[in-house]
């Protein structure tokens, strides 16, 4: 959102965040915000969701592929279930997510992919 105010970026970011992650997740996250992490949550909403996820260069399903791969590569497994569900919401089929995890195995390691597959089965009942 080039040239947008912080408030416009925040509003766009919150709308996208809700579309991608679902109202239930966002409401739960917002309910847990305190003075300790209020600025951080605002930053995530404005920058990650309002600036990056709103860009026209990639479709949301493609962004989900990139995010899942990055999370696996960075060993950020606690975030994977949320983004597996988001990927489905963004139009990926379970089979496509499986392919993303399999592809990641080649480039970031079999043990990481093994753990990701475990989480995928737990999250989506696969």
C-alpha positions, -999 to +999 in steps of 0.1 A: +000+000+000+024+026-012+017+060+002-010+048+026-012+061+061-005+038+091-043+036+097-050+026+061-022+000+062-035-013+096-071-016+082-060-034+050-036-056+070-064-066+095-088-074+066-062-096+049-051-112+082-088-121+089-093-135+053-061-156+055-061-168+091-097-166+099-117-145+124-114-170+152-076-170+151-074-132+148-099-126+176-080-150+199-047-133+191-062-098+196-077-108+229-043-118+242-026-085+233-012-066+263+010-035+267+040-057+263+032-068+227+007-042+215+033-024+193+046-057+179+011-068+170+005-035+153+037-039+134+027-074+122-007-061+111+006-031+092+038-045+077+034-083+072-003-082+064-008-046+052+024-041+032+035-075+021+005-097+018-014-069+000+012-067-028-001-077-062+030-096-073+020-130-059-013-146-054-022-156-018-018-193-026+018-186-038+025-166-007+013-196+014+038-218-005+066-194+003+056-191+039+053-228+045+087-234+029+103-206+049+088-218+082+101-253+075+136-240+066+137-218+097+126-246+121+096-224+130+073-254+135+049-238+160+037-215+132+032-243+106-003-255+116-017-220+114-002-216+079-013-251+068-049-240+075-043-206+059-029-224+028-062-243+025-081-211+029-059-195+002-069-222-023-042-249-020-053-285-019-039-309+006-020-326-022-003-293-031+008-287+005+022-322+006+042-314-026+055-282-009+067-302+021+083-329-001+101-302-022+113-286+011+128-320+021+153-318-008+165-283-001+162-279+037+164-315+050+145-347+054+142-343+093+126-309+089+102-322+063+095-353+084+084-330+113+064-309+089+045-339+076+038-350+112+023-315+118+004-316+085-013-349+095-021-336+129-035-303+116-055-314+086-063-349+097-044-362+067 
